Amino acid sequence: MPLSPHLPELSALELLVDTARTGSIGAAARIHGISQQAASARLRGVEALVGAPLLLRSPRGSRLTESGTVLVEWAARLIDVAAEVDQGIATLRADRSERLRVAASMTVAEHLLPRWLITVRARQQTAGRSPTAVTLTATNSDRVAEAVRSGEADLGFVEGPTVPAGLRAQDVARDELVVVVAPSHPWTRRRAPLTAQELAATALVAREEGSGTRRVLEEALAAKGLRLTVPAVELTTSTGVREAVRAGSAPAVLSRLAAEGDLGAGRLAAVPVADLDLSRRLRAVWAGSSTPPAGAARDLLAVARSC
């Protein structure tokens, strides 16, 4: 049930309680760091809300009316409870600064988060703050979203074309998928780019369903009216996919972040694809309000967006 409009603000009730305790509006005003005129105006506003006189004012000070005495008794109890809540909130905020539970997609966990976490730690040490204890769970994007929604993770990082249902999000980076094969694969000798239809018809080494990489590929093909054929094999990590391709298995579609080292060293070859958008956003996700969680989670998000 919503509170009525007759309930004064907590700060105004604190002013009334201090006026009763000191016997002086001026003394209470000094406690609250405001002028006597401002304090008097605020107390008259409380009386207007309550609908009854609360103070008897005289040159010798101020004393409570019967209504004022009753209200001060109620207000004192309310202020005590508010102080407990305030202390509890301070504890929660401190806890968020001291520990951070992160869930991240495999690509982000393996290739971006280590650098982000090192940067957060360095900034905390430079500021004279104790480093945050971080627990990291690396999994696919669907499970990251589940962990954040259930409260098992304070902050998540996902891949994929859309924001997971029920979560808030901010973009932190961009990535693209690339078709990769072993250097000996026949596709490396193609003169023309691979077509989307050829890619869809190929049994790939693929990530499991629920991974952001798999979903981006499937939705890119669906935009062309195509459907991915049954994979040759499904693996749960980008590392596993990459190693299978290097060993001479079927082609795969991987994040460029995951493949760039092997591409640069010649252990894998990239195959261009015509007319297929394989770019994607990497997002931070959290539950609750539109403002990211306070403390270390917000520190990590700031670093992720700036790197």
Disulfide bonds with the S-S distance in Angstrom:
none
